[in-house]
Amino acid sequence: METSVYEDVVLRLAMLGYTATEDDRPGIEYLIRKSEVAILSNIHHPVLPDGLRYTLVDMVAGQFLYDKKAAGGLDGVEGFDFSAPAKSITEGDVSVTFAGASDGASSPEARFDALLDQLRLPPESILASFRRIRW
């Protein structure tokens, strides 16, 4: 029995630590249509090839989490706390350094953003393998 793209996106979000609710459904369904149109316009096909189904699912899940994070919708959600803990505190002449401020890509938020970029923007080689020439 084949699952719908929506169900696959919900499963993918669960793999990434986010439990989708019924309130998320309209947003996910919108992103499914939007991402499918983006893929189809890139590869010049009238219908999404089966080989790009999981690319679509990843794009939708990544864009959904990206939008949620940008809108503050991940604040307070378990597993998505990006507040930087104090790395060092000095009492004399008060100095506080937050972890991640100078750590660059090693901060949890930077790693999460890199993951979202990887999901939202599939490798060009995947799309190119399905691309048709437009006349």
C-alpha positions as a Markdown table, in Angstrom:
| # | Residue | x | y | z |
|---|---|---|---|---|
| 1 | Met | 0.0 | 0.0 | 0.0 |
| 2 | Glu | 1.5 | 3.3 | -1.1 |
| 3 | Thr | 1.5 | 6.3 | 1.2 |
| 4 | Ser | 0.6 | 9.8 | 0.2 |
| 5 | Val | 3.3 | 12.5 | -0.1 |
| 6 | Tyr | 1.7 | 14.2 | 2.9 |
| 7 | Glu | 2.1 | 11.0 | 5.0 |
| 8 | Asp | 5.7 | 10.7 | 3.9 |
| 9 | Val | 6.4 | 14.3 | 4.8 |
| 10 | Val | 4.9 | 13.8 | 8.3 |
| 11 | Leu | 7.1 | 10.7 | 8.7 |
| 12 | Arg | 10.2 | 12.6 | 7.5 |
| 13 | Leu | 9.4 | 15.4 | 10.0 |
| 14 | Ala | 9.2 | 12.8 | 12.8 |
| 15 | Met | 12.6 | 11.5 | 11.7 |
| 16 | Leu | 13.9 | 15.0 | 12.2 |
| 17 | Gly | 12.4 | 15.3 | 15.6 |
| 18 | Tyr | 9.2 | 17.3 | 14.8 |
| 19 | Thr | 5.8 | 15.9 | 15.4 |
| 20 | Ala | 3.3 | 17.4 | 12.9 |
| 21 | Thr | -0.2 | 18.2 | 14.1 |
| 22 | Glu | -3.4 | 18.7 | 12.3 |
| 23 | Asp | -2.8 | 22.4 | 12.4 |
| 24 | Asp | 0.3 | 21.9 | 10.3 |
| 25 | Arg | -1.6 | 20.1 | 7.5 |
| 26 | Pro | -2.5 | 23.2 | 5.4 |
| 27 | Gly | 1.0 | 24.5 | 5.5 |
| 28 | Ile | 2.5 | 21.1 | 4.5 |
| 29 | Glu | 0.0 | 20.6 | 1.7 |
| 30 | Tyr | 0.8 | 24.1 | 0.4 |
| 31 | Leu | 4.5 | 23.3 | 0.4 |
| 32 | Ile | 3.9 | 20.0 | -1.3 |
| 33 | Arg | 2.3 | 21.8 | -4.3 |
| 34 | Lys | 4.8 | 24.6 | -4.3 |
| 35 | Ser | 7.8 | 22.3 | -4.2 |
| 36 | Glu | 6.4 | 20.0 | -6.8 |
| 37 | Val | 5.9 | 23.0 | -9.2 |
| 38 | Ala | 9.5 | 24.1 | -8.5 |
| 39 | Ile | 10.8 | 20.6 | -9.4 |
| 40 | Leu | 8.6 | 20.3 | -12.5 |
| 41 | Ser | 9.7 | 23.7 | -13.8 |
| 42 | Asn | 13.3 | 22.8 | -13.3 |
| 43 | Ile | 13.1 | 19.4 | -15.0 |
| 44 | His | 10.5 | 20.3 | -17.7 |
| 45 | His | 8.2 | 17.3 | -17.0 |
| 46 | Pro | 4.4 | 17.5 | -16.8 |
| 47 | Val | 4.3 | 14.9 | -13.9 |
| 48 | Leu | 6.8 | 14.2 | -11.1 |
| 49 | Pro | 8.9 | 11.2 | -11.9 |
| 50 | Asp | 8.8 | 8.4 | -9.2 |
| 51 | Gly | 12.6 | 8.9 | -8.7 |
| 52 | Leu | 12.1 | 12.4 | -7.4 |
| 53 | Arg | 9.4 | 11.5 | -4.8 |
| 54 | Tyr | 11.9 | 11.5 | -1.9 |
| 55 | Thr | 13.6 | 14.6 | -3.1 |
| 56 | Leu | 10.1 | 16.3 | -3.0 |
| 57 | Val | 9.5 | 14.9 | 0.6 |
| 58 | Asp | 12.9 | 16.3 | 1.8 |
| 59 | Met | 12.3 | 19.6 | 0.1 |
| 60 | Val | 8.9 | 20.0 | 1.8 |
| 61 | Ala | 10.1 | 18.9 | 5.2 |
| 62 | Gly | 13.2 | 21.2 | 5.1 |
| 63 | Gln | 11.1 | 24.2 | 3.9 |
| 64 | Phe | 8.5 | 23.5 | 6.5 |
| 65 | Leu | 11.0 | 23.5 | 9.4 |
| 66 | Tyr | 12.8 | 26.5 | 7.8 |
| 67 | Asp | 9.5 | 28.4 | 7.8 |
| 68 | Lys | 8.6 | 27.3 | 11.3 |
| 69 | Lys | 12.0 | 28.4 | 12.6 |
| 70 | Ala | 11.8 | 31.7 | 10.9 |
| 71 | Ala | 8.3 | 32.4 | 12.3 |
| 72 | Gly | 9.4 | 31.4 | 15.8 |
| 73 | Gly | 7.2 | 28.3 | 15.6 |
| 74 | Leu | 10.0 | 26.0 | 16.9 |
| 75 | Asp | 10.4 | 28.0 | 20.1 |
| 76 | Gly | 9.5 | 25.8 | 23.0 |
| 77 | Val | 9.3 | 22.7 | 20.9 |
| 78 | Glu | 11.2 | 19.9 | 22.5 |
| 79 | Gly | 14.5 | 19.2 | 20.7 |
| 80 | Phe | 14.6 | 22.6 | 19.0 |
| 81 | Asp | 16.2 | 24.8 | 21.6 |
| 82 | Phe | 18.8 | 27.0 | 19.9 |
| 83 | Ser | 19.5 | 29.4 | 22.8 |
| 84 | Ala | 23.2 | 29.6 | 23.4 |
| 85 | Pro | 24.3 | 28.5 | 26.8 |
| 86 | Ala | 27.0 | 30.5 | 28.6 |
| 87 | Lys | 30.5 | 29.3 | 27.6 |
| 88 | Ser | 32.4 | 31.3 | 30.2 |
| 89 | Ile | 31.5 | 33.8 | 32.9 |
| 90 | Thr | 33.9 | 36.1 | 34.7 |
| 91 | Glu | 32.8 | 38.0 | 37.8 |
| 92 | Gly | 35.4 | 40.7 | 38.1 |
| 93 | Asp | 34.5 | 43.4 | 35.5 |
| 94 | Val | 31.7 | 41.1 | 34.3 |
| 95 | Ser | 32.3 | 39.2 | 31.1 |
| 96 | Val | 30.0 | 36.6 | 29.6 |
| 97 | Thr | 30.8 | 34.6 | 26.5 |
| 98 | Phe | 28.0 | 32.5 | 24.9 |
| 99 | Ala | 28.8 | 29.1 | 23.3 |
| 100 | Gly | 28.3 | 29.3 | 19.6 |
| 101 | Ala | 29.0 | 33.0 | 19.3 |
| 102 | Ser | 32.5 | 32.3 | 17.9 |
| 103 | Asp | 32.2 | 28.6 | 17.4 |
| 104 | Gly | 30.9 | 29.0 | 13.8 |
| 105 | Ala | 29.5 | 25.9 | 12.3 |
| 106 | Ser | 29.8 | 23.9 | 15.5 |
| 107 | Ser | 26.8 | 25.5 | 17.1 |
| 108 | Pro | 23.6 | 23.4 | 17.2 |
| 109 | Glu | 21.7 | 26.1 | 15.3 |
| 110 | Ala | 24.3 | 26.3 | 12.6 |
| 111 | Arg | 24.2 | 22.6 | 12.1 |
| 112 | Phe | 20.4 | 22.6 | 12.0 |
| 113 | Asp | 20.5 | 25.4 | 9.4 |
| 114 | Ala | 23.0 | 23.4 | 7.3 |
| 115 | Leu | 20.7 | 20.4 | 7.4 |
| 116 | Leu | 17.7 | 22.5 | 6.4 |
| 117 | Asp | 19.7 | 23.9 | 3.4 |
| 118 | Gln | 20.6 | 20.4 | 2.4 |
| 119 | Leu | 17.0 | 19.3 | 2.5 |
| 120 | Arg | 15.5 | 22.4 | 0.8 |
| 121 | Leu | 18.0 | 22.6 | -2.0 |
| 122 | Pro | 18.5 | 19.2 | -3.6 |
| 123 | Pro | 21.8 | 18.6 | -5.4 |
| 124 | Glu | 21.7 | 19.8 | -9.0 |
| 125 | Ser | 22.9 | 16.4 | -10.1 |
| 126 | Ile | 19.7 | 14.8 | -8.9 |
| 127 | Leu | 17.5 | 17.2 | -10.8 |
| 128 | Ala | 19.7 | 17.2 | -13.8 |
| 129 | Ser | 19.4 | 13.4 | -14.2 |
| 130 | Phe | 15.7 | 13.9 | -14.8 |
| 131 | Arg | 15.8 | 17.1 | -16.8 |
| 132 | Arg | 14.4 | 17.3 | -20.4 |
| 133 | Ile | 15.3 | 19.8 | -23.0 |
| 134 | Arg | 12.7 | 22.5 | -23.4 |
| 135 | Trp | 11.8 | 23.3 | -27.0 |
